[in-house]
Every structure is written in structure tokens, then in C-alpha cells.
């Protein structure tokens, strides 16, 4: 939960600075997207090591999508919960915030690039991975 809370805080603060009308809703949707992209990346990595036929089916990913939207919406729907998370993480030192920001960006890049590389190797270069 600590990881999701921190990611929620970073996304929430980004949308709050942009003066979005629903930063909590957007943060929940972005977190859901991160969970689904992580699942797809995990699927790609596992297919490299287990077998070529291994993959999560589309209905499983759809179920994960629906469950994660519901989970995040229920978790962050109360103002008190959001305020506690903001209070917890807003006072982090600038150096820690910068390092965690870079880790977050690297995570985003990796969950997008890993499936892309595997798909390129399979479909364009004909590798049997």
C-alpha cells in the first residue's frame, strides 16, 4: 500500500498543480493504467523465460482493470485519506523527492518500453521469444 500511496501522492500533486478539477479521479485512473501496464510488462518478461505460449488473456487484464479502478476509488475516495497521504509525503526532503521522482519516471519508461521491445523482436525480427 505504501508504494501505491506514494505514487498516488506524486500523481495527485501533479494534477493539483495543473489545477485539474478532479485530481483524485485522475490519480486513480493513472494508477489503474500503471497496474495494467505493469501486468502487461510482467507478461512479456515471463513469456521470455517460461514459454512462448504464456500470456495473460484479455479477459484477465480486463478484470484486473475493473478491480483496480474499484480498489483505488474506494481507497482514495475520502478527503481525510487523501489529506493524510499528502501530509505524510509533502514534507519529504528535496533530495529524496528528486531521487524518487527519477525512479518513478524510470518505472514509467520501463513498463512502456519492455512490451514494445518484446513485440518488436517477435513481430518484426521474427524472434521466437
FIZA-570243 format. One record per residue (C-alpha): residue number from 1; residue in one letter; x, z, y. Coordinates in Angstrom, 2 decimals, decimal comma, m for minus. Example, Ala and Ser with C-alpha at 12.3 -4.5 7.8 and 13.67 -1.06 7.14 Angstrom:
% FIZA-570243
  nr rest      c1      c3      c2
   1    a   12,30    7,80   m4,50
   2    s   13,67    7,14   m1,06
END
This chain:
% FIZA-570243
  nr rest      c1      c3      c2
   1    x    0,00    0,00    0,00
   2    x    2,89    0,73    2,33
   3    x    4,01   m2,91    2,23
   4    x    0,51   m4,22    2,96
   5    x    0,08   m1,68    5,75
   6    x    3,34   m2,75    7,38
   7    x    2,53   m6,45    7,03
   8    x   m0,93   m5,73    8,43
   9    x    0,63   m3,95   11,40
  10    x    3,01   m6,82   12,17
  11    x    0,28   m9,45   11,92
  12    x   m2,21   m7,27   13,81
  13    x    0,23   m6,67   16,65
  14    x    0,96  m10,41   16,85
  15    x   m2,73  m11,28   17,20
  16    x   m3,30   m8,34   19,55
  17    x   m0,58   m9,68   21,88
  18    x   m2,22  m13,11   21,80
  19    x   m5,44  m11,39   22,94
  20    x   m7,36  m12,62   19,91
  21    x  m10,94  m11,36   19,78
  22    x  m10,68  m10,29   16,12
  23    x   m7,10   m9,26   15,31
  24    x   m8,21   m7,14   12,33
  25    x  m10,12  m10,02   10,72
  26    x   m7,29  m12,47   11,30
  27    x   m4,80   m9,99    9,87
  28    x   m6,91   m9,59    6,74
  29    x   m7,16  m13,36    6,32
  30    x   m3,42  m13,85    6,80
  31    x   m2,68  m11,07    4,29
  32    x   m5,02  m12,77    1,82
  33    x   m3,16  m16,03    2,35
  34    x    0,14  m14,25    1,74
  35    x   m1,14  m12,77   m1,51
  36    x   m2,33  m16,18   m2,74
  37    x    0,89  m17,94   m1,71
  38    x    2,87  m15,19   m3,44
  39    x    0,83  m15,72   m6,59
  40    x    1,48  m19,47   m6,46
  41    x    5,21  m18,85   m5,92
  42    x    5,28  m16,40   m8,81
  43    x    3,54  m19,01  m10,93
  44    x    6,22  m21,55  m10,04
  45    x    9,07  m19,19  m10,79
  46    x    7,57  m18,06  m14,10
  47    x    6,95  m21,66  m15,14
  48    x   10,68  m22,28  m14,82
  49    x   11,52  m19,56  m17,33
  50    x    8,55  m19,34  m19,71
  51    x    7,28  m22,83  m20,43
  52    x    6,14  m25,97  m18,70
  53    x    2,50  m25,34  m19,63
  54    x    2,39  m21,92  m17,99
  55    x    0,25  m21,77  m14,88
  56    x   m2,46  m19,74  m13,26
  57    x   m5,66  m21,67  m13,30
  58    x   m7,57  m22,41  m10,12
  59    x  m10,44  m20,04  m11,01
  60    x   m7,98  m17,15  m11,39
  61    x   m6,48  m17,87   m7,98
  62    x   m9,99  m18,12   m6,51
  63    x  m10,90  m14,72   m7,99
  64    x   m7,69  m13,22   m6,57
  65    x   m8,56  m14,77   m3,20
  66    x  m12,05  m13,26   m3,16
  67    x  m10,91   m9,86   m4,42
  68    x   m8,06   m9,66   m1,91
  69    x  m10,32  m10,61    1,02
  70    x  m12,75   m7,88   m0,05
  71    x   m9,94   m5,35   m0,63
  72    x   m8,29   m5,94    2,76
  73    x  m11,63   m5,99    4,58
  74    x  m12,61   m2,64    3,05
  75    x   m9,17   m1,15    3,64
  76    x   m8,86   m2,07    7,32
  77    x  m12,49   m2,08    8,47
  78    x  m12,38    1,36   10,09
  79    x  m10,87    1,77   13,54
  80    x   m9,34    5,09   12,52
  81    x   m7,38    3,47    9,70
  82    x   m6,05    0,75   11,99
  83    x   m5,12    3,31   14,65
  84    x   m3,25    5,43   12,09
  85    x   m1,29    2,40   10,90
  86    x   m0,46    1,37   14,47
  87    x    0,68    4,91   15,33
  88    x    2,79    5,07   12,20
  89    x    4,70    1,83   12,81
  90    x    4,74    1,33   16,58
  91    x    7,47    3,90   17,09
  92    x    9,99    2,25   14,76
  93    x   13,42    1,65   16,32
  94    x   14,13   m1,79   17,75
  95    x   16,92   m2,47   15,26
  96    x   14,71   m1,65   12,27
  97    x   11,90   m3,72   13,75
  98    x   14,22   m6,70   14,14
  99    x   15,54   m6,45   10,57
 100    x   12,04   m6,05    9,15
 101    x   10,85   m8,98   11,24
 102    x   13,59  m11,20    9,79
 103    x   12,74  m10,04    6,26
 104    x    9,08  m10,89    6,90
 105    x    9,98  m14,36    8,17
 106    x   12,28  m14,97    5,19
 107    x    9,48  m13,88    2,86
 108    x    7,08  m16,33    4,53
 109    x    9,58  m19,16    4,27
 110    x   10,37  m18,43    0,63
 111    x    6,74  m18,30   m0,54
 112    x    6,17  m21,70    1,03
 113    x    9,42  m23,38    0,01
 114    x    9,66  m22,23   m3,65
 115    x    6,49  m24,04   m4,84
 116    x    7,41  m27,01   m2,67
 117    x   10,85  m27,36   m4,26
 118    x    9,47  m26,97   m7,78
 119    x    6,74  m29,53   m7,10
 120    x    9,25  m31,97   m5,64
 121    x   11,54  m31,60   m8,66
 122    x    8,66  m32,10  m11,09
 123    x    6,79  m34,95   m9,48
 124    x    9,38  m36,90   m7,53
 125    x   12,52  m36,43   m9,60
 126    x   10,82  m36,15  m12,99
 127    x   12,49  m32,91  m13,99
 128    x   10,73  m31,16  m16,86
 129    x   10,65  m27,67  m15,37
END
